[in-house]
Amino acid sequence: MIMIIVLTIVFVLAVTFKTINYGRWSARQGNWRGAIGLYVIALLLLALSAGVYIYNQVV
């Protein structure tokens, strides 16, 4: 069970890191609205993943 949780955390962090880096690249290209959108997506990814994990631990 612990291994699945660790792999899920690693996967979520990897996707978040990739999304943030793509947002940085987008900002350097001059696409600020796209960069902000990517940052919001990365934040939502982390928040929703943490929320689901916490909800499953409580309920």
Contact map, one row per residue, 1 for C-alpha under 8 A:
11111000000000000000000000000000000000000000000000000000000
11111100000000000000000000000000000000000000000000000000000
11111110000000000000000000000000000000000000000000000000000
11111111000000000000000000000000000000000000000000000000000
11111111100000000000000000000000000000000000000000000000000
01111111110000000000000000000000000000000000000000000000000
00111111111000000000000000000000000000000000000000000000000
00011111111100000000000000000000000000000000000000000000000
00001111111110000000000000000000000000000000000000000000000
00000111111111000000000000000000000000000000000000000000000
00000011111111100000000000000000000000000000000000000000000
00000001111111110000000000000000000000000000110010000000000
00000000111111111000000000000000000000000000010000000000000
00000000011111111100000000000000000000000000000000000000000
00000000001111111110000000000000000000000000000000000000000
00000000000111111111000000000000000000000110110000000000000
00000000000011111111100000000000000000000000000000000000000
00000000000001111111110000000000000000000000000000000000000
00000000000000111111111000000000000001101100000000000000000
00000000000000011111111100000000000001100100000000000000000
00000000000000001111111110000000000000000000000000000000000
00000000000000000111111111000000001001000000000000000000000
00000000000000000011111111100000011111100000000000000000000
00000000000000000001111111110000001000000000000000000000000
00000000000000000000111111111000001000000000000000000000000
00000000000000000000011111111111011000000000000000000000000
00000000000000000000001111111111011000000000000000000000000
00000000000000000000000111111110000000000000000000000000000
00000000000000000000000011111110000000000000000000000000000
00000000000000000000000001111111000000000000000000000000000
00000000000000000000000001111111111000000000000000000000000
00000000000000000000000001100111111100000000000000000000000
00000000000000000000000000000011111110000000000000000000000
00000000000000000000001001100011111111000000000000000000000
00000000000000000000011111100011111111100000000000000000000
00000000000000000000001000000001111111110000000000000000000
00000000000000000000001000000000111111111000000000000000000
00000000000000000011011000000000011111111100000000000000000
00000000000000000011001000000000001111111110000000000000000
00000000000000000000000000000000000111111111000000000000000
00000000000000000010000000000000000011111111100000000000000
00000000000000010011000000000000000001111111110000000000000
00000000000000010000000000000000000000111111111000000000000
00000000000000000000000000000000000000011111111100000000000
00000000000100010000000000000000000000001111111110000000000
00000000000110010000000000000000000000000111111111000000000
00000000000000000000000000000000000000000011111111100000000
00000000000000000000000000000000000000000001111111110000000
00000000000100000000000000000000000000000000111111111000000
00000000000000000000000000000000000000000000011111111100000
00000000000000000000000000000000000000000000001111111110000
00000000000000000000000000000000000000000000000111111111000
00000000000000000000000000000000000000000000000011111111100
00000000000000000000000000000000000000000000000001111111110
00000000000000000000000000000000000000000000000000111111111
00000000000000000000000000000000000000000000000000011111111
00000000000000000000000000000000000000000000000000001111111
00000000000000000000000000000000000000000000000000000111111
00000000000000000000000000000000000000000000000000000011111
